[in-house]
Amino acid sequence: MAKYIFVTGGVTSSLGKGIIAASLAKLLQARGLRVTIQKLDPYINVDPGTLNPYEHGECYVTEDGAETDLDLGHYERFLNLFTTQSNNVTTGRIYQTVINKEREGAYLGKTVQVVPHITDEIKRRMLHLGQNGDYDIVITEIGGTVGDIESLPFVEAVRQLQWELPEEDTVVVHLTLIPYLKAAKELKTKPTQHSVRMLSQEGVHPDIIVCRTERPLTPELRRKIALFCNVKQEAVIEAADAPTIYEVPLTMMREKLDVICLKKFGIAEYAEPELSRWKEFLDKLKYPKSKVTIGLIGKYLELQDAYKSILESFVHAGAVNECQVQIVNVHSEYITPENVGEKLDGLDGLLVAPGFGLRGVEGKITAVKYAREKGLPFFGICLGMQMAVIEFARNVLNLKDAHSTEMDPETREPVIDLMDEQKKVTAKGGTMRLGAYPCDLKPGSLAYDIYGKTPISERHRHRWEFNNKYLDQFEQAGMIASGKNPDTGLVEIVELPGHPFFIGVQYHPELKSTVENPQPVFVRFIRAAKERAEKISEIKKTQLQSSEVL
């Protein structure tokens, strides 16, 4: 039987429960244990697929096509393992399941209540991953903050499991904030005391308290927290702010978070953690030999979490190239043919991000034209690829009305059109083309050179596609389809041979990038940007030397 760790949060949201859970899982995995993580979200949406990224950050898509919370991206990036639909459960999905059972008569006429019916379904989901023998430890992160009305059924389910399972089979980790008051010049433990008291009032007693803090915790503070929160002093863990999330596993190892969990589980025999590849990655990340500047054009630039997987993919690709990747946000709404040179000046590469809707589209098309004509390394993802197709159609094929039927349903040149199976879809949630699909690569193409094999498999989340009626025109004019779905013939990758780096992909490559397996398109894109930066630097150096001679 698997053992279970529950991670709760208090005081405030955004303390980093997902990173702490992923870091703990990484340490346990590095000691040879089979670990998985799941996220239980308290909101009533069935999944995050219909949520605005400003509300909830990016929607992360798994191999099996589940639209999930962005924390599953952290889980995969840290553990280098795929997650599934079972790794993310919302209140909406819980209630949907219970109501469907009630309609089928499964409760034999009983009154359906939060306790026991909702909590029983939550417990079933909590235990599900641990019952097939695949994992030694299942970590469950409870979304939200203790005290939220939405979180109460989940906390109650944890209480029941603490009571039902053997004492050595469960550990509760509570993450709180220890704020530093500048006026008083001291750290304050009272918010943590109140948070733990609130959790205890619900019947859940934490075994470990992880304290987010800007300043180191003194032994006196640790003793005070332990005393008032009823945990051992060694179970008060300092989680100081770190320069990068990838340092957190090492700080948690120094704090012995994993060892404390193993002791509670009664697991005495465990190996020392094998983290050599992780440390090698960190060394390259912390001590880069060069720097590139990448322009990111997207729709939700004000919220960093909206493009979390893309930003982390740049971190991974930068480390491989021993190069610091500086991201510059570019608002496409303000790009015009007159100012595009000024807006994109100084960039070593341009990425046009995924998104939906009309806002900023013309600016994106103008930016793509600049990158194509000026030899600026270009990478388009999903909508970014579609913008590259529209730009090429307008300015090379001279199809001035070329557009996507998403933005202009009446366009006379629908080079991007709704997929056939999407034309009758009316419901929005979970109805896009989702999950992993195969892609055949054209030998001799840039895409084939990047991946080094065919076929490949990548994850999708879209409704619109390249219109194959125009494919011959595009290829005759120089834009080739270097990747296609073998079953449907859908164009997955377009590229421009002869350009330093110009590639657009219909899928979302960022969803598969991990610390141990950086995504190859991102790696090659950063390499191309690095080569451009070095070339420009060399030209400037030569010009400077020439002027000194004169």
N, C-alpha and C positions, 0 to 999 in steps of 0.2 A: 504493500500500500504506500502511496505517496504521502509526503508530509506537506503542510500548507503554511504559507506565510501571507499574512494580510497587511497591506500597507495603507494606512489612513493618514489624513492630513488635518491640521487644525490651524487656528488663528487667521490665516488668509489663504487664498488660492495662489497658484503659480509659484509655490515654494520648490517644486521640482520632485514631486512624488515619482513621476515616471523615470527620471534620471536615477533617483535613489534605488528604485525597484530594479531598473536595468543594470545598475552597477552591482547590486547585491547578487543578481542572477549571474552576471559575468564572473564574479569571484567564485561562486559555487560551481559554475561550469568549469572554470579554470582549475578547480580541485578535483575534477573528474566526475562530478555529479550531473545527471541529466535533468535539466531545468527548463521550464517554460513560464511565461508570464501572461496574465490576462488583465484586461481593463474593464471594470464595471462602471458605466457612466450613469449618473442619476437623472439625466434629462429624458423627457418623454418622447422625443423623436425616436423612431425605430432605428435609424442610423444617422451618421453625420452627413450623408450624401446630399441632403437638401439644405444644409446649413450654410449660410454666408460665411466665407473664410474670415471676415471681420469678427464674426461671432465666436468661431471655434478653431480658427487656424485651418491648416490644410486638411483635406479628406484623404486619408491614406488607404490605398487599395491593396489587398492581399492577393496571393496567387490564385485563390479560389473565387476571386471576384467580390469579396466583401468590402463595402465602404465603411471604414473604421476611423477611430480616433488617431490623432497624429502620434500618440505615445507608442502605438504599435510599430511605428517607424523606428523609434529609439530602441525598442526591444530587438528588432531585426538587425539594426546597425551594430548593436553591442554583442548580440549572441551569434550573429551570422547564421541564423536559422529562420525559416519561413514561419509566419503565423497564419492563422486561418480565421474563418467566421467565428469559431468557438472562443477565440482570444479576445473578443470585444462584445460585450452585452450591455444594452441600455435598458432603462426602465420601460421604455416604449415596447421593446421586444419582449420583456418579461410579461407585461400586462397583456400584450397581444396573444402570447402563448396561453396564458391563463384564461382569457376570455374565449379563445377558440376552443379550449378544452370544455369550458362551461357550456358552450353552444352544442358541443357534441354529446353532452350528458355525462361527462367523465366524473363529475363530483356527486353523482347519485342524489341529486336534489338538495344537497347541503347549501347553506348560505356561504357564498364565496367571499372571503375576507382577506385583508392584508396578512394577518396571522391566522391560520398557518399557510394559506394557499400561495400568496405572493412570496412570502419568505421561503416556502418549500421550493418554489421554482428558482429563486435566487440561489439557494443552497445546492440544488441540482446542477446549476451552471457552474458554481464554484468548485464542485467536486468532479465534474465531468472529465476534465483533462487528466485528472490523477487516477482514473479508474481503469484505464486500458493497459497499464503497465509500461507505458513509454517514458514516464518521467519519475524521478525520485522526489523532486520538489516542485510544487506549483506555487508561484507567487501571484497573488491577486491584489491589484491596485484598485482601491475604492475612490472613484472620482468625487470631486466636490470637497467640501469642508465639514468636519464634524459640527453639528448644530444646524446645518441646512435641513429644512423640512424634507427635501427630496432624498436625502441620504439615509433617513431613519430606517427604512426597510432593510437596507444593505447592512447597516450597523447591527440591527436586530438579527439578521442572518448570521453574521460573524459571532454574535453572542451565543446563538444556539449551537453553532459548530464548536465553539470553545467548550461548551457543556457536553455535547454529544460525542466528540472525538476524544481519544486518549490524550492526556495532558501533554505528552511528549510529541504529539502530532501537529500542534498548531503553535505559531508564533505571531504576535501582533506587533508591528512596527508603526509607531506614531510619529509623524513628521510635524514639527512645530517651528515657530519663529522666536528667536531671542533678539528682540530689537535693542539697538544701541541708542540711548538718549544723549545727544550731544550736550544739552544743557546740564544734565546731571553727570555726564562723563562716565556712564556705567551701563552695563547690559542689564536688561530687566527680564526676570523669569516669570513674572505674574501672568502674562498672556498664556504661557505654556502651562502653568498650574491650572488656569481656568479651562483650558482646552482639554487637558487630561481629566479634570473633574467632570466636565460635560460628557466625555467619552465613558467614564466610569459610571455616571448616572444612568447611561443606557445599558449598563451591564457588561461592558467590554473593558478589560484591564490590560493596558499595553505591557508588553514584556521589554520593549526597547523604545527609547525616545531619541529620535534623531533631531538635532537642533540646528536649523539654519541660522547662521550668524556671520556678522561682518568682522567681529573681533574674537580672538581665542577665548575659550571657556577656561576659567581658572579651576583648580581642584575644588575650591570652596563653592563655586557656582554649581559644579557637577554634583557635589554632595547635597547642596540645597535642593536641586531639581530631583535628585534621586529620593531624598527624604520626603518631599511634599508630593511626589508623583508615584511613590511606592514601587520603585524599581531599584535594582542593584546599581551601585555607582558606575560599575564597568559598562552598564547598559545605557548610559547617557553618552550619546555619540555626537561629536562635533562635526557639523557639515559646513565648513567655511566656504565662502564664495571662491570659485576656481576660475582661472583664465579661460578654460575650455571644459566642456562637459566630459571630455574623454579622460580628464585627470581624476574625475570623481571615483572610479573604481579603485585607483591607487590610494586616494585619501581614505576611502572606506576600509581598505585593507589595513592601512596603518591604525585605524580606529578599531579594528578587529570586529567589524559588524558581522561578517560571515562566520567567524569563529564563535561568536556569542550565539548565533542562530543554531549552529551545529551542536553546541553544548546543550541548548534547550531541547533539541531533537534527540539527544542521547547518541549522536553519531561521533564516535571516538576516533575511528580510523579514517583519516582523510589525507590526501597528498598535499604538498605545498602547491600553491597556485602557479600554473604555467602561463605566464603573461609576456613571454619574450617578444612575440610579434606585436603585441599591444604597445609595449615599451619602445620598440623600434619605430612604430608609427608615431608615437608621441615625440620621440627625439627629432624626427624629420619635421613634424608639425611645429615644434618649438624653435627649431634652428634652421629656418629656410635659407637657401643660398641665393635666391633671387625673388623677384616680386612681379606680379602682373595685375593689371586693372581690368576687370570685366564689367561691362554695362549690363544690368539686368532690367529688361523692360517687362513690366507686368501691370496688373490691374489693382493689386492689393498691397502696394509697396509700403504703406504706412504700418502694416502689421507683419513683423518678421516671421511669425509662425505660419503665415499664409503660404510661404514657399520653403518650409522647413527642410524638406527632403532635398530640394535643389541646393540650398545653402550648405547642407551637410555633405552633399556629393562633391561640392567644390572643395571642402575641407579635405576629403579623402583624396581627391585627384591632385590637390596641391601638394599633399604630403608625398605622394608617389613621385611627383616631379621636383621635389625638394624646393618648393616655390610657394611663397605666400600669395594667396588669392584675395585681392581687395575688391569688394563688390561695391559698385556705384549704382544706386537706384536711378533709373531714367523714366520720367513720367511721359509716356507716349502722347498724352493729350496736348502737350505743349510743343511737340515736335512738328515743324513745318519744313517744306523744301528749302526755305530761306535760312533757317537756323540749324538744320540737321548737322552740318559740319561742325558748328560751334558746340552743339549738345554732345556730340560723340567724339569730339577731339580729345586725344590723350588716352583713349581706350585701346586695349590690346586684344579685346574680343567682345562680341555682343551675343547675349542670349535673350531670345524672346520666349517668355514663359507661357504656360498653359493658362486658360481662362475661358470665360463665356461672355457673350454680349458684345454690343457695338462700341462701347466707350473706348476711345483711344486707338481704334483700329487703323485709321488713316495715318496716324503718327507711326504706328508699328510698320506699316507698309513702306513709308518713307525711309525709316531707319534701315529696313532690310535692303532697300535699293542702294542706300549709301554703302552698306557693308559689301554688297555684291560688286559694286562698281569700284570701290576703293581697295578691294582685297583684304578687308578686315575679317578675321576669323568669325564665322557666324554659326550659331547653333540654335535651331528652332525646335521647341517641344510642343506637340499637339497643335494648339492654336498657332504657335510660332511657326511650325511647318506650313500650316495653311496660309499664313501671311506671306511666306516665301513663295508659295505657289501663285497666289493672287498677284503679287508684285511682278513675278516673271511673266505671267499672262498679260498683264497690262503693258509692261515696258519693253518686253522682248517679243512676245507674240502679237503685240499691238491689239489685244482684245481689251479695249478701253473700259468696257462695262463689266469686266471680270470681277466676280465677287463670290462670297459664300451665301447660300440661301439662309444661313443662320442670321446674318445681318441684313440681307436684302432678298426676301423671298421671291421678288419679281425680277431678279437680275436676268438679263438675256444671255449671260455667259457664266453659268453656274459651275465654275471650275472646282468648287468645293460644294458638295451636296449632301443632303441627309441620307444616311444609310437606308437601304430598302426596308430592312426589318424594323427601322425606327419610324417609318412614315405613318404607321397606324397606332403608335404608342401615345397615350394621353397622360398616363400617370408619370410623375417625375421621379419618385423614389426608387432607386435600385433598378432602373430600366435602361441604363446606358450599356454600351459594350464594355464589360468589366472583367478584369482578371487577366491571366496569362494566355497569350495566343502565340502560335509559332510564326516565324518569318523566315523565308528563304532569301539568302543574299546572293547578289550577282558577283560571280568570280571576277577579280580584277578591279572591283570597285573600292572606294574608300571605306565603305561600310564593312566589306569583307576583310579588308586589311586591318580594320580596327578590332573586329571580333575574332578573326583568325579561324572561323569555322562557320558552317551552315548545316542545318537551320539553327536559329537562335529562338529564345522565348522571352518575351517582354510583356509587361502589364499595361492594360489599356483602361481609359475612362473617357469615352467620347461618344457623340452621336453623329457627327459630320465626318466626311471622308473626301479624299481626292476623287474627282469624277473621271473614271477611266475613259470616257468618251473623248477626252482631250489628251490622253497619254501620248499618242503618236506625235501630235504637234509639239508637245513639250520635249520629247526625246530627240526629235529632229532638230530642235532649236538649241539643244545642249543640256537641258536639265533631265537627268536620267532617274528612273525609278530603280534604285539599287536594292530595295527590299520589298517583298510582296508576301501576303498571306497565301500559303500553298493551297488552302481550301477554297477561298473566296476570290482570290486575285486582287484583293484590296492593296493599294499602295501603302507601304509602311514607312519607307525611307525615300527621300529625294536628295540628290546631291548635284553639285556642279563640278565636273572634272576640270582641272586646270586652275581652279581657285585655290588659294592657300589652304582654306578650310571652310567649306560651305555645305552644311548638312542639316536636314530637317527630318524629324521622326514623328510619326503619328502616335506612338506609344509614350509611356512615361518612364524613361530609363532611370530617373532619379530614385524610383521606388525600390530598386534592387542594389543600390550602392551601400556597401558596408565597410567597416574599418579594414577587415581582412580581405575583402573582394571589392575594391573600388570599381565603379562602373566604367567600362572601357571607353565609351564615347566621351565622357567627361574628362578622362585621363588624356585622351588624344587632343581634345579641344584646348585644354590648358597647355599641353605641349606646343600646339600651334601658336597660341597666344604668347607663350614664353619665347618661341623662336622669333616672332614678330618684334617683341620688346627688345630682344638682344640685337636684332638687325637694325632697328631704329637707333638704339644706343650706340652701335658701332658707327652708323652714319654721322650722328651728332659728334662723336669723338673725332672722326676724320675731319669734319668741317671745322671743329675747334682748333685742331692741329694746323689746318691750312690757314686759318685766320691768324694764328700766332706767327706762322712763317712770314705772312705778308706784313 
